[in-house]
């Protein structure tokens, strides 16, 4: 993983998606086959909720 300025990530939806995918891939690498079965759905659900919360918070802040 390369280091990217946090401000660059905040400004770019594409960078957010790329960094999220990198984190997901890194976590998948350390899980067993049994754990992988549940991981993808759980990860996607949690990340979706976090992004939704962040977007609502940013919207209220404007």
CHARMM-style PDB file with segment names, atoms N, HN, CA, C and O in Angstrom:
ATOM      1  N   UNK     1       0.836  -1.182   0.000  1.00  0.00      PROA
ATOM      2  CA  UNK     1       0.000   0.000   0.000  1.00  0.00      PROA
ATOM      3  C   UNK     1       0.878   1.241   0.000  1.00  0.00      PROA
ATOM      4  O   UNK     1       1.873   1.317   0.721  1.00  0.00      PROA
ATOM      5  N   UNK     2       0.500   2.193  -0.805  1.00  0.00      PROA
ATOM      6  HN  UNK     2      -0.308   2.131  -1.390  1.00  0.00      PROA
ATOM      7  CA  UNK     2       1.238   3.450  -0.836  1.00  0.00      PROA
ATOM      8  C   UNK     2       0.580   4.459   0.099  1.00  0.00      PROA
ATOM      9  O   UNK     2      -0.594   4.330   0.446  1.00  0.00      PROA
ATOM     10  N   UNK     3       1.346   5.453   0.496  1.00  0.00      PROA
ATOM     11  HN  UNK     3       2.299   5.558   0.214  1.00  0.00      PROA
ATOM     12  CA  UNK     3       0.836   6.492   1.382  1.00  0.00      PROA
ATOM     13  C   UNK     3       0.215   7.594   0.529  1.00  0.00      PROA
ATOM     14  O   UNK     3       0.827   8.075  -0.424  1.00  0.00      PROA
ATOM     15  N   UNK     4      -1.007   7.985   0.885  1.00  0.00      PROA
ATOM     16  HN  UNK     4      -1.504   7.594   1.660  1.00  0.00      PROA
ATOM     17  CA  UNK     4      -1.714   9.038   0.169  1.00  0.00      PROA
ATOM     18  C   UNK     4      -2.173  10.072   1.180  1.00  0.00      PROA
ATOM     19  O   UNK     4      -2.611   9.724   2.277  1.00  0.00      PROA
ATOM     20  N   UNK     5      -2.075  11.318   0.823  1.00  0.00      PROA
ATOM     21  HN  UNK     5      -1.719  11.600  -0.068  1.00  0.00      PROA
ATOM     22  CA  UNK     5      -2.526  12.409   1.675  1.00  0.00      PROA
ATOM     23  C   UNK     5      -4.018  12.256   1.959  1.00  0.00      PROA
ATOM     24  O   UNK     5      -4.804  12.047   1.035  1.00  0.00      PROA
ATOM     25  N   UNK     6      -4.414  12.360   3.226  1.00  0.00      PROA
ATOM     26  HN  UNK     6      -3.775  12.530   3.976  1.00  0.00      PROA
ATOM     27  CA  UNK     6      -5.813  12.185   3.616  1.00  0.00      PROA
ATOM     28  C   UNK     6      -6.720  13.198   2.930  1.00  0.00      PROA
ATOM     29  O   UNK     6      -7.873  12.887   2.632  1.00  0.00      PROA
ATOM     30  N   UNK     7      -6.226  14.393   2.676  1.00  0.00      PROA
ATOM     31  HN  UNK     7      -5.290  14.646   2.918  1.00  0.00      PROA
ATOM     32  CA  UNK     7      -7.028  15.412   1.982  1.00  0.00      PROA
ATOM     33  C   UNK     7      -7.340  14.977   0.548  1.00  0.00      PROA
ATOM     34  O   UNK     7      -8.423  15.254   0.032  1.00  0.00      PROA
ATOM     35  N   UNK     8      -6.390  14.300  -0.086  1.00  0.00      PROA
ATOM     36  HN  UNK     8      -5.511  14.076   0.333  1.00  0.00      PROA
ATOM     37  CA  UNK     8      -6.627  13.792  -1.437  1.00  0.00      PROA
ATOM     38  C   UNK     8      -7.739  12.754  -1.421  1.00  0.00      PROA
ATOM     39  O   UNK     8      -8.585  12.733  -2.314  1.00  0.00      PROA
ATOM     40  N   UNK     9      -7.740  11.899  -0.415  1.00  0.00      PROA
ATOM     41  HN  UNK     9      -7.052  11.915   0.310  1.00  0.00      PROA
ATOM     42  CA  UNK     9      -8.765  10.865  -0.306  1.00  0.00      PROA
ATOM     43  C   UNK     9     -10.126  11.498  -0.056  1.00  0.00      PROA
ATOM     44  O   UNK     9     -11.119  11.085  -0.656  1.00  0.00      PROA
ATOM     45  N   UNK    10     -10.185  12.484   0.815  1.00  0.00      PROA
ATOM     46  HN  UNK    10      -9.378  12.819   1.302  1.00  0.00      PROA
ATOM     47  CA  UNK    10     -11.455  13.155   1.123  1.00  0.00      PROA
ATOM     48  C   UNK    10     -12.072  13.796  -0.116  1.00  0.00      PROA
ATOM     49  O   UNK    10     -13.296  13.845  -0.239  1.00  0.00      PROA
ATOM     50  N   UNK    11     -11.255  14.277  -1.018  1.00  0.00      PROA
ATOM     51  HN  UNK    11     -10.261  14.237  -0.918  1.00  0.00      PROA
ATOM     52  CA  UNK    11     -11.744  14.990  -2.198  1.00  0.00      PROA
ATOM     53  C   UNK    11     -12.109  14.062  -3.351  1.00  0.00      PROA
ATOM     54  O   UNK    11     -12.783  14.486  -4.289  1.00  0.00      PROA
ATOM     55  N   UNK    12     -11.683  12.825  -3.299  1.00  0.00      PROA
ATOM     56  HN  UNK    12     -11.135  12.480  -2.537  1.00  0.00      PROA
ATOM     57  CA  UNK    12     -11.855  11.929  -4.443  1.00  0.00      PROA
ATOM     58  C   UNK    12     -12.650  10.678  -4.083  1.00  0.00      PROA
ATOM     59  O   UNK    12     -12.206   9.859  -3.279  1.00  0.00      PROA
ATOM     60  N   UNK    13     -13.822  10.541  -4.682  1.00  0.00      PROA
ATOM     61  HN  UNK    13     -14.183  11.207  -5.335  1.00  0.00      PROA
ATOM     62  CA  UNK    13     -14.630   9.342  -4.467  1.00  0.00      PROA
ATOM     63  C   UNK    13     -13.909   8.105  -4.990  1.00  0.00      PROA
ATOM     64  O   UNK    13     -14.004   7.028  -4.400  1.00  0.00      PROA
ATOM     65  N   UNK    14     -13.191   8.261  -6.097  1.00  0.00      PROA
ATOM     66  HN  UNK    14     -13.115   9.135  -6.576  1.00  0.00      PROA
ATOM     67  CA  UNK    14     -12.455   7.135  -6.674  1.00  0.00      PROA
ATOM     68  C   UNK    14     -11.356   6.664  -5.729  1.00  0.00      PROA
ATOM     69  O   UNK    14     -11.166   5.461  -5.552  1.00  0.00      PROA
ATOM     70  N   UNK    15     -10.628   7.608  -5.119  1.00  0.00      PROA
ATOM     71  HN  UNK    15     -10.783   8.586  -5.263  1.00  0.00      PROA
ATOM     72  CA  UNK    15      -9.581   7.230  -4.162  1.00  0.00      PROA
ATOM     73  C   UNK    15     -10.180   6.549  -2.938  1.00  0.00      PROA
ATOM     74  O   UNK    15      -9.603   5.596  -2.413  1.00  0.00      PROA
ATOM     75  N   UNK    16     -11.332   7.030  -2.480  1.00  0.00      PROA
ATOM     76  HN  UNK    16     -11.801   7.804  -2.906  1.00  0.00      PROA
ATOM     77  CA  UNK    16     -12.002   6.401  -1.340  1.00  0.00      PROA
ATOM     78  C   UNK    16     -12.305   4.945  -1.661  1.00  0.00      PROA
ATOM     79  O   UNK    16     -12.059   4.053  -0.849  1.00  0.00      PROA
ATOM     80  N   UNK    17     -12.842   4.718  -2.853  1.00  0.00      PROA
ATOM     81  HN  UNK    17     -13.042   5.443  -3.512  1.00  0.00      PROA
ATOM     82  CA  UNK    17     -13.193   3.359  -3.266  1.00  0.00      PROA
ATOM     83  C   UNK    17     -11.940   2.486  -3.386  1.00  0.00      PROA
ATOM     84  O   UNK    17     -11.939   1.337  -2.944  1.00  0.00      PROA
ATOM     85  N   UNK    18     -10.890   3.024  -3.975  1.00  0.00      PROA
ATOM     86  HN  UNK    18     -10.892   3.957  -4.334  1.00  0.00      PROA
ATOM     87  CA  UNK    18      -9.647   2.271  -4.136  1.00  0.00      PROA
ATOM     88  C   UNK    18      -9.046   1.892  -2.787  1.00  0.00      PROA
ATOM     89  O   UNK    18      -8.626   0.752  -2.591  1.00  0.00      PROA
ATOM     90  N   UNK    19      -9.003   2.843  -1.859  1.00  0.00      PROA
ATOM     91  HN  UNK    19      -9.344   3.769  -2.018  1.00  0.00      PROA
ATOM     92  CA  UNK    19      -8.419   2.572  -0.538  1.00  0.00      PROA
ATOM     93  C   UNK    19      -9.267   1.569   0.231  1.00  0.00      PROA
ATOM     94  O   UNK    19      -8.731   0.723   0.947  1.00  0.00      PROA
ATOM     95  N   UNK    20     -10.569   1.658   0.090  1.00  0.00      PROA
ATOM     96  HN  UNK    20     -11.004   2.346  -0.492  1.00  0.00      PROA
ATOM     97  CA  UNK    20     -11.463   0.699   0.735  1.00  0.00      PROA
ATOM     98  C   UNK    20     -11.216  -0.707   0.172  1.00  0.00      PROA
ATOM     99  O   UNK    20     -11.160  -1.680   0.925  1.00  0.00      PROA
ATOM    100  N   UNK    21     -11.071  -0.804  -1.138  1.00  0.00      PROA
ATOM    101  HN  UNK    21     -11.116  -0.014  -1.749  1.00  0.00      PROA
ATOM    102  CA  UNK    21     -10.806  -2.097  -1.769  1.00  0.00      PROA
ATOM    103  C   UNK    21      -9.449  -2.658  -1.356  1.00  0.00      PROA
ATOM    104  O   UNK    21      -9.307  -3.869  -1.181  1.00  0.00      PROA
ATOM    105  N   UNK    22      -8.445  -1.784  -1.198  1.00  0.00      PROA
ATOM    106  HN  UNK    22      -8.560  -0.801  -1.339  1.00  0.00      PROA
ATOM    107  CA  UNK    22      -7.128  -2.231  -0.734  1.00  0.00      PROA
ATOM    108  C   UNK    22      -7.213  -2.782   0.687  1.00  0.00      PROA
ATOM    109  O   UNK    22      -6.618  -3.813   1.000  1.00  0.00      PROA
ATOM    110  N   UNK    23      -7.953  -2.089   1.535  1.00  0.00      PROA
ATOM    111  HN  UNK    23      -8.436  -1.251   1.281  1.00  0.00      PROA
ATOM    112  CA  UNK    23      -8.107  -2.543   2.923  1.00  0.00      PROA
ATOM    113  C   UNK    23      -8.838  -3.879   2.963  1.00  0.00      PROA
ATOM    114  O   UNK    23      -8.462  -4.774   3.721  1.00  0.00      PROA
ATOM    115  N   UNK    24      -9.871  -4.013   2.157  1.00  0.00      PROA
ATOM    116  HN  UNK    24     -10.177  -3.286   1.542  1.00  0.00      PROA
ATOM    117  CA  UNK    24     -10.642  -5.259   2.105  1.00  0.00      PROA
ATOM    118  C   UNK    24      -9.752  -6.414   1.638  1.00  0.00      PROA
ATOM    119  O   UNK    24      -9.794  -7.501   2.213  1.00  0.00      PROA
ATOM    120  N   UNK    25      -8.960  -6.183   0.613  1.00  0.00      PROA
ATOM    121  HN  UNK    25      -8.925  -5.299   0.146  1.00  0.00      PROA
ATOM    122  CA  UNK    25      -8.069  -7.222   0.096  1.00  0.00      PROA
ATOM    123  C   UNK    25      -7.034  -7.630   1.139  1.00  0.00      PROA
ATOM    124  O   UNK    25      -6.725  -8.813   1.285  1.00  0.00      PROA
ATOM    125  N   UNK    26      -6.501  -6.650   1.863  1.00  0.00      PROA
ATOM    126  HN  UNK    26      -6.752  -5.689   1.745  1.00  0.00      PROA
ATOM    127  CA  UNK    26      -5.507  -6.952   2.902  1.00  0.00      PROA
ATOM    128  C   UNK    26      -6.118  -7.810   4.006  1.00  0.00      PROA
ATOM    129  O   UNK    26      -5.482  -8.744   4.493  1.00  0.00      PROA
ATOM    130  N   UNK    27      -7.334  -7.498   4.396  1.00  0.00      PROA
ATOM    131  HN  UNK    27      -7.851  -6.738   4.000  1.00  0.00      PROA
ATOM    132  CA  UNK    27      -7.997  -8.288   5.442  1.00  0.00      PROA
ATOM    133  C   UNK    27      -8.341  -9.687   4.944  1.00  0.00      PROA
ATOM    134  O   UNK    27      -8.216 -10.658   5.690  1.00  0.00      PROA
ATOM    135  N   UNK    28      -8.773  -9.797   3.692  1.00  0.00      PROA
ATOM    136  HN  UNK    28      -8.875  -9.009   3.086  1.00  0.00      PROA
ATOM    137  CA  UNK    28      -9.129 -11.104   3.132  1.00  0.00      PROA
ATOM    138  C   UNK    28      -7.914 -12.039   3.107  1.00  0.00      PROA
ATOM    139  O   UNK    28      -8.049 -13.252   3.268  1.00  0.00      PROA
ATOM    140  N   UNK    29      -6.732 -11.459   2.904  1.00  0.00      PROA
ATOM    141  HN  UNK    29      -6.622 -10.474   2.774  1.00  0.00      PROA
ATOM    142  CA  UNK    29      -5.504 -12.255   2.837  1.00  0.00      PROA
ATOM    143  C   UNK    29      -5.208 -13.008   4.126  1.00  0.00      PROA
ATOM    144  O   UNK    29      -4.551 -14.048   4.092  1.00  0.00      PROA
ATOM    145  N   UNK    30      -5.676 -12.505   5.255  1.00  0.00      PROA
ATOM    146  HN  UNK    30      -6.210 -11.660   5.282  1.00  0.00      PROA
ATOM    147  CA  UNK    30      -5.347 -13.139   6.534  1.00  0.00      PROA
ATOM    148  C   UNK    30      -6.465 -14.033   7.074  1.00  0.00      PROA
ATOM    149  O   UNK    30      -6.319 -14.621   8.146  1.00  0.00      PROA
ATOM    150  N   UNK    31      -7.576 -14.141   6.344  1.00  0.00      PROA
ATOM    151  HN  UNK    31      -7.694 -13.664   5.474  1.00  0.00      PROA
ATOM    152  CA  UNK    31      -8.705 -14.938   6.823  1.00  0.00      PROA
ATOM    153  C   UNK    31      -8.685 -16.353   6.253  1.00  0.00      PROA
ATOM    154  O   UNK    31      -8.145 -16.602   5.176  1.00  0.00      PROA
ATOM    155  N   UNK    32      -9.283 -17.262   6.997  1.00  0.00      PROA
ATOM    156  HN  UNK    32      -9.722 -17.060   7.873  1.00  0.00      PROA
ATOM    157  CA  UNK    32      -9.423 -18.641   6.525  1.00  0.00      PROA
ATOM    158  C   UNK    32     -10.588 -18.714   5.534  1.00  0.00      PROA
ATOM    159  O   UNK    32     -11.376 -17.775   5.425  1.00  0.00      PROA
ATOM    160  N   UNK    33     -10.689 -19.820   4.825  1.00  0.00      PROA
ATOM    161  HN  UNK    33     -10.049 -20.583   4.914  1.00  0.00      PROA
ATOM    162  CA  UNK    33     -11.781 -20.016   3.864  1.00  0.00      PROA
ATOM    163  C   UNK    33     -13.139 -19.906   4.550  1.00  0.00      PROA
ATOM    164  O   UNK    33     -14.072 -19.315   4.008  1.00  0.00      PROA
ATOM    165  N   UNK    34     -13.239 -20.472   5.730  1.00  0.00      PROA
ATOM    166  HN  UNK    34     -12.480 -20.952   6.171  1.00  0.00      PROA
ATOM    167  CA  UNK    34     -14.493 -20.436   6.486  1.00  0.00      PROA
ATOM    168  C   UNK    34     -14.881 -18.991   6.834  1.00  0.00      PROA
ATOM    169  O   UNK    34     -16.050 -18.616   6.747  1.00  0.00      PROA
ATOM    170  N   UNK    35     -13.902 -18.204   7.221  1.00  0.00      PROA
ATOM    171  HN  UNK    35     -12.953 -18.509   7.291  1.00  0.00      PROA
ATOM    172  CA  UNK    35     -14.164 -16.810   7.585  1.00  0.00      PROA
ATOM    173  C   UNK    35     -14.505 -15.968   6.361  1.00  0.00      PROA
ATOM    174  O   UNK    35     -15.286 -15.021   6.457  1.00  0.00      PROA
ATOM    175  N   UNK    36     -13.932 -16.304   5.227  1.00  0.00      PROA
ATOM    176  HN  UNK    36     -13.298 -17.073   5.149  1.00  0.00      PROA
ATOM    177  CA  UNK    36     -14.180 -15.538   4.007  1.00  0.00      PROA
ATOM    178  C   UNK    36     -15.638 -15.595   3.577  1.00  0.00      PROA
ATOM    179  O   UNK    36     -16.149 -14.651   2.976  1.00  0.00      PROA
ATOM    180  N   UNK    37     -16.309 -16.706   3.883  1.00  0.00      PROA
ATOM    181  HN  UNK    37     -15.893 -17.473   4.371  1.00  0.00      PROA
ATOM    182  CA  UNK    37     -17.703 -16.865   3.486  1.00  0.00      PROA
ATOM    183  C   UNK    37     -18.584 -15.754   4.045  1.00  0.00      PROA
ATOM    184  O   UNK    37     -19.512 -15.298   3.377  1.00  0.00      PROA
ATOM    185  N   UNK    38     -18.298 -15.323   5.258  1.00  0.00      PROA
ATOM    186  HN  UNK    38     -17.545 -15.693   5.800  1.00  0.00      PROA
ATOM    187  CA  UNK    38     -19.103 -14.275   5.889  1.00  0.00      PROA
ATOM    188  C   UNK    38     -18.483 -12.892   5.753  1.00  0.00      PROA
ATOM    189  O   UNK    38     -19.174 -11.882   5.887  1.00  0.00      PROA
ATOM    190  N   UNK    39     -17.211 -12.846   5.493  1.00  0.00      PROA
ATOM    191  HN  UNK    39     -16.650 -13.667   5.384  1.00  0.00      PROA
ATOM    192  CA  UNK    39     -16.489 -11.576   5.516  1.00  0.00      PROA
ATOM    193  C   UNK    39     -17.001 -10.557   4.506  1.00  0.00      PROA
ATOM    194  O   UNK    39     -17.275  -9.415   4.873  1.00  0.00      PROA
ATOM    195  N   UNK    40     -17.135 -10.949   3.241  1.00  0.00      PROA
ATOM    196  HN  UNK    40     -16.912 -11.877   2.943  1.00  0.00      PROA
ATOM    197  CA  UNK    40     -17.497  -9.989   2.199  1.00  0.00      PROA
ATOM    198  C   UNK    40     -18.804  -9.262   2.505  1.00  0.00      PROA
ATOM    199  O   UNK    40     -18.870  -8.036   2.422  1.00  0.00      PROA
ATOM    200  N   UNK    41     -19.828 -10.009   2.854  1.00  0.00      PROA
ATOM    201  HN  UNK    41     -19.774 -11.005   2.922  1.00  0.00      PROA
ATOM    202  CA  UNK    41     -21.128  -9.389   3.146  1.00  0.00      PROA
ATOM    203  C   UNK    41     -21.024  -8.475   4.358  1.00  0.00      PROA
ATOM    204  O   UNK    41     -21.520  -7.349   4.333  1.00  0.00      PROA
ATOM    205  N   UNK    42     -20.388  -8.950   5.406  1.00  0.00      PROA
ATOM    206  HN  UNK    42     -19.985  -9.865   5.426  1.00  0.00      PROA
ATOM    207  CA  UNK    42     -20.262  -8.153   6.625  1.00  0.00      PROA
ATOM    208  C   UNK    42     -19.462  -6.884   6.363  1.00  0.00      PROA
ATOM    209  O   UNK    42     -19.863  -5.800   6.787  1.00  0.00      PROA
ATOM    210  N   UNK    43     -18.351  -7.007   5.676  1.00  0.00      PROA
ATOM    211  HN  UNK    43     -18.026  -7.888   5.331  1.00  0.00      PROA
ATOM    212  CA  UNK    43     -17.508  -5.847   5.368  1.00  0.00      PROA
ATOM    213  C   UNK    43     -18.288  -4.815   4.560  1.00  0.00      PROA
ATOM    214  O   UNK    43     -18.275  -3.628   4.884  1.00  0.00      PROA
ATOM    215  N   UNK    44     -18.966  -5.270   3.509  1.00  0.00      PROA
ATOM    216  HN  UNK    44     -18.977  -6.235   3.246  1.00  0.00      PROA
ATOM    217  CA  UNK    44     -19.716  -4.349   2.656  1.00  0.00      PROA
ATOM    218  C   UNK    44     -20.834  -3.653   3.426  1.00  0.00      PROA
ATOM    219  O   UNK    44     -21.074  -2.462   3.231  1.00  0.00      PROA
ATOM    220  N   UNK    45     -21.521  -4.392   4.302  1.00  0.00      PROA
ATOM    221  HN  UNK    45     -21.326  -5.360   4.461  1.00  0.00      PROA
ATOM    222  CA  UNK    45     -22.583  -3.794   5.123  1.00  0.00      PROA
ATOM    223  C   UNK    45     -22.028  -2.715   6.044  1.00  0.00      PROA
ATOM    224  O   UNK    45     -22.585  -1.621   6.137  1.00  0.00      PROA
ATOM    225  N   UNK    46     -20.941  -3.025   6.715  1.00  0.00      PROA
ATOM    226  HN  UNK    46     -20.489  -3.914   6.639  1.00  0.00      PROA
ATOM    227  CA  UNK    46     -20.351  -2.074   7.666  1.00  0.00      PROA
ATOM    228  C   UNK    46     -19.810  -0.842   6.952  1.00  0.00      PROA
ATOM    229  O   UNK    46     -20.060   0.283   7.382  1.00  0.00      PROA
ATOM    230  N   UNK    47     -19.083  -1.043   5.882  1.00  0.00      PROA
ATOM    231  HN  UNK    47     -18.879  -1.958   5.532  1.00  0.00      PROA
ATOM    232  CA  UNK    47     -18.521   0.092   5.145  1.00  0.00      PROA
ATOM    233  C   UNK    47     -19.645   0.966   4.589  1.00  0.00      PROA
ATOM    234  O   UNK    47     -19.546   2.193   4.608  1.00  0.00      PROA
ATOM    235  N   UNK    48     -20.697   0.346   4.102  1.00  0.00      PROA
ATOM    236  HN  UNK    48     -20.778  -0.650   4.087  1.00  0.00      PROA
ATOM    237  CA  UNK    48     -21.842   1.113   3.602  1.00  0.00      PROA
ATOM    238  C   UNK    48     -22.454   1.987   4.683  1.00  0.00      PROA
ATOM    239  O   UNK    48     -22.787   3.147   4.439  1.00  0.00      PROA
ATOM    240  N   UNK    49     -22.602   1.428   5.880  1.00  0.00      PROA
ATOM    241  HN  UNK    49     -22.332   0.486   6.079  1.00  0.00      PROA
ATOM    242  CA  UNK    49     -23.164   2.196   6.995  1.00  0.00      PROA
ATOM    243  C   UNK    49     -22.237   3.328   7.408  1.00  0.00      PROA
ATOM    244  O   UNK    49     -22.697   4.431   7.705  1.00  0.00      PROA
ATOM    245  N   UNK    50     -20.950   3.067   7.430  1.00  0.00      PROA
ATOM    246  HN  UNK    50     -20.576   2.171   7.189  1.00  0.00      PROA
ATOM    247  CA  UNK    50     -19.981   4.108   7.795  1.00  0.00      PROA
ATOM    248  C   UNK    50     -20.021   5.242   6.777  1.00  0.00      PROA
ATOM    249  O   UNK    50     -20.087   6.411   7.158  1.00  0.00      PROA
ATOM    250  N   UNK    51     -19.982   4.911   5.483  1.00  0.00      PROA
ATOM    251  HN  UNK    51     -19.928   3.962   5.174  1.00  0.00      PROA
ATOM    252  CA  UNK    51     -20.017   5.953   4.460  1.00  0.00      PROA
ATOM    253  C   UNK    51     -21.311   6.756   4.538  1.00  0.00      PROA
ATOM    254  O   UNK    51     -21.298   7.978   4.385  1.00  0.00      PROA
ATOM    255  N   UNK    52     -22.424   6.074   4.775  1.00  0.00      PROA
ATOM    256  HN  UNK    52     -22.434   5.082   4.900  1.00  0.00      PROA
ATOM    257  CA  UNK    52     -23.707   6.769   4.893  1.00  0.00      PROA
ATOM    258  C   UNK    52     -23.673   7.736   6.073  1.00  0.00      PROA
ATOM    259  O   UNK    52     -24.133   8.872   5.958  1.00  0.00      PROA
ATOM    260  N   UNK    53     -23.134   7.293   7.197  1.00  0.00      PROA
ATOM    261  HN  UNK    53     -22.761   6.371   7.291  1.00  0.00      PROA
ATOM    262  CA  UNK    53     -23.018   8.152   8.373  1.00  0.00      PROA
ATOM    263  C   UNK    53     -22.122   9.349   8.128  1.00  0.00      PROA
ATOM    264  O   UNK    53     -22.431  10.461   8.557  1.00  0.00      PROA
ATOM    265  N   UNK    54     -21.025   9.128   7.447  1.00  0.00      PROA
ATOM    266  HN  UNK    54     -20.774   8.225   7.098  1.00  0.00      PROA
ATOM    267  CA  UNK    54     -20.097  10.222   7.140  1.00  0.00      PROA
ATOM    268  C   UNK    54     -20.760  11.228   6.207  1.00  0.00      PROA
ATOM    269  O   UNK    54     -20.636  12.437   6.402  1.00  0.00      PROA
ATOM    270  N   UNK    55     -21.456  10.735   5.208  1.00  0.00      PROA
ATOM    271  HN  UNK    55     -21.557   9.753   5.050  1.00  0.00      PROA
ATOM    272  CA  UNK    55     -22.115  11.631   4.261  1.00  0.00      PROA
ATOM    273  C   UNK    55     -23.184  12.466   4.957  1.00  0.00      PROA
ATOM    274  O   UNK    55     -23.303  13.662   4.687  1.00  0.00      PROA
ATOM    275  N   UNK    56     -23.964  11.853   5.851  1.00  0.00      PROA
ATOM    276  HN  UNK    56     -23.867  10.882   6.070  1.00  0.00      PROA
ATOM    277  CA  UNK    56     -24.986  12.591   6.593  1.00  0.00      PROA
ATOM    278  C   UNK    56     -24.355  13.640   7.490  1.00  0.00      PROA
ATOM    279  O   UNK    56     -24.859  14.758   7.597  1.00  0.00      PROA
ATOM    280  N   UNK    57     -23.250  13.280   8.136  1.00  0.00      PROA
ATOM    281  HN  UNK    57     -22.841  12.372   8.049  1.00  0.00      PROA
ATOM    282  CA  UNK    57     -22.561  14.218   9.017  1.00  0.00      PROA
ATOM    283  C   UNK    57     -22.015  15.400   8.220  1.00  0.00      PROA
ATOM    284  O   UNK    57     -22.136  16.549   8.645  1.00  0.00      PROA
ATOM    285  N   UNK    58     -21.414  15.115   7.061  1.00  0.00      PROA
ATOM    286  HN  UNK    58     -21.317  14.182   6.716  1.00  0.00      PROA
ATOM    287  CA  UNK    58     -20.882  16.189   6.221  1.00  0.00      PROA
ATOM    288  C   UNK    58     -22.004  17.089   5.722  1.00  0.00      PROA
ATOM    289  O   UNK    58     -21.845  18.307   5.652  1.00  0.00      PROA
ATOM    290  N   UNK    59     -23.140  16.486   5.375  1.00  0.00      PROA
ATOM    291  HN  UNK    59     -23.269  15.496   5.431  1.00  0.00      PROA
ATOM    292  CA  UNK    59     -24.277  17.257   4.877  1.00  0.00      PROA
ATOM    293  C   UNK    59     -24.814  18.184   5.969  1.00  0.00      PROA
ATOM    294  O   UNK    59     -25.142  19.337   5.689  1.00  0.00      PROA
ATOM    295  N   UNK    60     -24.907  17.698   7.201  1.00  0.00      PROA
ATOM    296  HN  UNK    60     -24.640  16.762   7.428  1.00  0.00      PROA
ATOM    297  CA  UNK    60     -25.382  18.512   8.318  1.00  0.00      PROA
ATOM    298  C   UNK    60     -24.402  19.625   8.648  1.00  0.00      PROA
ATOM    299  O   UNK    60     -24.800  20.690   9.119  1.00  0.00      PROA
ATOM    300  N   UNK    61     -23.118  19.379   8.401  1.00  0.00      PROA
ATOM    301  HN  UNK    61     -22.794  18.514   8.019  1.00  0.00      PROA
ATOM    302  CA  UNK    61     -22.079  20.361   8.699  1.00  0.00      PROA
ATOM    303  C   UNK    61     -22.071  21.537   7.745  1.00  0.00      PROA
ATOM    304  O   UNK    61     -21.531  22.593   8.074  1.00  0.00      PROA
ATOM    305  N   UNK    62     -22.659  21.378   6.568  1.00  0.00      PROA
ATOM    306  HN  UNK    62     -23.098  20.520   6.300  1.00  0.00      PROA
ATOM    307  CA  UNK    62     -22.652  22.458   5.557  1.00  0.00      PROA
ATOM    308  C   UNK    62     -23.597  23.569   5.903  1.00  0.00      PROA
ATOM    309  OT1 UNK    62     -23.704  24.543   5.158  1.00  0.00      PROA
TER     310      UNK     62
END
